[in-house]
Amino acid sequence: MKSFRFLRVIKFAILAAVAVAIIGYVVMQLWNWLIPGLFGGPVLHFAQAVGLLVLTRILVGRLGGGHGGRMRWRHRMRNDWQRMSPEERQKLRETMWRRCGAGESRDSGRE
């Protein structure tokens, strides 16, 4: 059983390394094709392209993958909304309407 787990870990590590290599190569080629010609920027080497991917991951977040985080957020917000009273919902609507730049509630003109 442990050898099977070890083989799965090795397989995952190899696939991850291959994915990083392919994505790093694509980033390097795209960068070297666009940036020097358009902006006069430097030419990247492979290690620099992989470093750029890591920096992107740190600054922006996921580099693809599933939508699990968004779905969890949506589910949590739906649950919070359902637990609110009608008065709390209306207050949240008005607060969000003001924050989005409208300046006043949509319902204020109807009264």
Buried (B, 14 or more C-beta within 10 A) or exposed (E): EEEEEEEEEEEEEEEEEEEEEEBBEEBBEEBBEEBEEEEEEEEBEEEBBBEBBEEEEEEEEEEEEEEEEEEEEEEEEEEEEEEEEEEEEEEEEBEEBEEEEEEEBEEEEEE
